[in-house]
């Protein structure tokens, strides 16, 4: 190689790094949320956008790119320019379950995205209706065994954590269960109250209002410890089921984004989540603020992938794409 060209290339490296960083500090940023407006995750995005905008000295918009169980928004960020103009906030399960269940995975989380921060956790609940003669999980299992024709349960959608929680419960309990997929939590709760299905697995936040109104009964939560939102309800582990299945929201940039910007963005998000007023708003909708380093998010993703992979594989469930 020509020595002058080699030296010129070396001298240009710092300049290229500065240009990359400058690109990541310029322009309008978007937080892409791949689900509909109005839900807890959407509120989380809008709170974070509002809080981190001053620290990043830029205007930040939230855009809901819905469809494909989150895939439309995920692919939009995957294909975006790695200049800091577009970030992804979505649930952890979309980032590790979708590649497991697609016949041809549309993305590889580790290769196609740069982790930024774990944002908030949320929990799932096992819910029964007023017509079930049981007051706790063990009593409900006994009821199921004595009513083999009433083992249908609702989940917010196929291919979700509640779907695979049901598969694990079926295996661990040794009771054939019939899964009924819905579009969201509200129709599940309505059908539980109406006696059309025996139980449901959905987010704790969605089930709590009906639980408090005595319309349904939450008999177990999926978290490692009792939920601060329902401290009277035992966990599945306390009820004899070896299963911890809380979920979470995380933030990612497209692969190849400047690491300095990712670090700055993660620090801003974590600082926002530590504010008392932000914590109060998030806990009001059933979210537990976390905040983490990029490494913390990567470890969480790896642990969840390792846990759910054999469970999902055993079901044989696939999405044709």
N, C-alpha and C positions, 0 to 999 in steps of 0.2 A: 504494500500500500504506500502511496506517496506520503512522505513524512509531513509535508505542509498540510495536506488534506486531513491527515490523522490529527494533527495538533489543532486544526481549525474545528474539527468535530468535537474534540474534547473541550475546547474553550466554549463551544456552543451549548454544552449540556446544561450548565446553570441557567443560561438564558431560556432554553426550552422548558426547564422546570418552572421558571418565573412566569413564562407565558401560560403554561398549564394552570398555574395557581391563579393568575389574573383572569383567565377564562372562567374559572370556578367561582370567582368573586363578582362576576359581572352578570347582568341580565336578570330576568324574572324567574324566580323559582316556583315550582309547582310540587305540592305533595299530592301524589296519585294515591287515591284510596279506591280499591277495586270493588267496592260494594256500595249499596245505595246510601243516600243521605238520610240523616235522622237517627241512625243506630249509634250505639256506644262508641264504636270505632271512628265513626265520622265526627262525633263530638270531640274525641281525643285528638284527631288530626287538626281540627279547627282551633282548639286550645293551644296546641303546640305551635301552629303557624303564627298565631297571634303573639305568643310569648317569645319565640326565637327570632322573629323579624328584626327587632332592634339590635340584637347581638350580632346578627349577620349583615346588618345594614342593607337590607333588601326587602322588597315586597314579596310575600309568599301567599300563593293562592292554593286552595284545596280543590281538586278536581275528582269527581266520582266517575271512574271509567268501569262501568259494571259489565257483567256477562261472563259466561264460562266458569262459574264458581270462583271468580277472582282472576281467571287466566287472562282476560282482555287487558286489565290494568297491569298485571305482572309483565306481560309481553311488551307493553308500551314502554315500560321503564327499562326492560332488558335491551330493547333496541334504541334507546335514547342516547344522545351524545353524552359522554362522561365528563360534562363540564359543570356539574352542580346545578343545572337548571331544572332537573327533575329527580325527585326522590320518591321512594315507595314506602308506604306504611300499610301493612296488612297483618293478618293473623299468622302466627307461626305455623299452624296446620296447613295453610295454603302453600307454604313454602317447602314443607317436607312431605305432606300427603299427596299433593297433586303429582309430583314426579313418580311416586310409588304406584299410583292407580292408572295413569295414562299408559296405553299400550306402547306409544312412542313418546317419551317425555319431551315436553315442549321447552323445558329449561332445566339447567343444573344450577341449583342455588349457589353452591360453593364456587362454581366457575363463572357464572353470569352476573353475579351481584357482589358488591362490597358491603360487608356488614357495618352498621353505624351504631345502633343502640337497641337494647331491649327497652320497651316503653312501659307496658302495663300488663298485669295478669288478670284473668277472669276465670270463673269456675263453672262447672256443670252440676246439674242436680238431677236426681232420680225422683220423679213426681208421680203420685197416685191420686185417684179421684175419691169423691165422697162415698161411692158405692163399694169400696174395697174394705173388707173387714180386717184391717191391720193398722197398727200404730207405729211400726218401725220396719226396717228393712228385713230383718229376720222373720218377722210376722208375715210380711208380704211374700217372701219366698215360700213359706208354708202355704199361704193362700194360693199362689200360683200352682204349686204341686197338686193341690186339691181341685183346681179348676183348669185342667189341661186344654180346654176349649177357649180359654180367655187369656191367651199369652201374647196378644198383639201389643206392640209398643210403637210410639211415634218418635221420629227424629226430624230435626229441621231440614235435612237434606241428605241424600246419599253421599257416601265418600267423605263424611265428616267425622270428627272425633266421637260425637254421640252414636253414629253408625257403628264404629268399631268398638266403642264401649259396650254396646249391645252384644256384639259378637263375642267379646271376652266374657261378659256375664253369662251368655248362653253356654259357653264351654265350661266355665267355673262352676255354674250351678247344676249343669247336667239337665237343663230343661229346654226343650225346643221352643224358641221364641220367633214370633213373626214381626219383622220390621216393616213399619209403614212410613215412607218418606213424605214429608210435608214441605211447604214453602214457608219456613220461619216458625217461630215459637207460638204465635197467637192461635193458629188453627189446631196445634197439638193440645194446648191447654183447653180450648173449647171442646175438643172431642174427649178429653179426659173427664171433664166436668159432665159432659153428656153421656158418658158411659160407653162410648163407641170404641175406645181402646182402654186397656187396663192401666198402662203407665206410659210415661214419656221420659226421654233424656234430652234436656235442653239447657240453655244457660241459666245459671242461678239468678242473675239479674232479671231475666224475663219472667221467671217463675215466682219470684218473691211477692209481687203485689197480690197475686191470687192466693198464695200461701197465707199471707197476712190477713186476707179477707175470708179465709176458711173455705175458699172454693176448691182448692187442691191441697195436698199435703206433701211437702218435701221430706222424703224419708232418708236421704243420704246425699252428701256432697262429694265431689270428686277430688278435692284438694288434699294435700298431705296432712294438714291440720284443719281443725274446725274453722269455718269461714267467719270473719268478723261481721259479715252481713247476716249470718244465721247461726249464732253460737250454740243454739239449742239443738241443732241438727248434727248427728254423728257423721263421720266420714265413711266412705266405703271400706277403708281399711279397718276402722273400728267395728264395722258390721261384718267382718270376716272375708272381705274380698280384697285380694292383693292387687289393688289398682289405684294409682294416682294419675289423674288426667286433667289437670288444669291446663288452660291455654293462655296465650299471650299475644300481644301486638309487638312487632318489631319494625325497625326502619333500615332500609337498604338503599344504596346508590348503585348505578350501573357499574359493572366491572371496569377497571381502568380509570376510575375517578381519582383525582389527586388525594393521596392519603391525608395531607394536611387539612384539606377541606372536610374530609370525613371526620377527622378528629375534632375539628372545630364545631361541626354540626352536632356530633354526638354529645359534646360537652354542653352545648347550648340546650339540647333537648333534656339532658339529665338535670341541668340547673332549673329548667322550667318545671319539671316534674317534682322537684323538691320544694317548690313554693307552696306554702300552706293553702293559699286560695285555689291553686290548681288542684292540689290533693283533695280539697273539699268538694270541688265540682266533679272530679272523677269518681270519688267514692260514692257520691250521690247517685251515680248511674251504674254502680256495681263493678267498677274497675279499681284495681289496686296499683297505684303508680310504682314504678320500679326505677328505671334509668340504669344504664350500665355502659361499660366500655364495648368496643367492637368485639373484643375477645370474649366478653361475657355473652354477647348475642350468639357468637359462633359456637360456644360450648353448649348453650341451651339448645340450639338447633341440632347439634350432633347427638346430644343425649336423647332428645325426642325422636330423632330418626332411628337410633339404635333400638329404642323401646318399642316403637310402633311397627317397624318393618316386619318382624316375624308375625305379628298379629294380623296385619293387613295381608301379608302373603298367604297366611293360612285360610283366609276367607275366599281367595281367588277372585276378589272383586277387581274389575277393570273398567276403564272408560275408553271406548273406541274413539280415536282421533286421527 
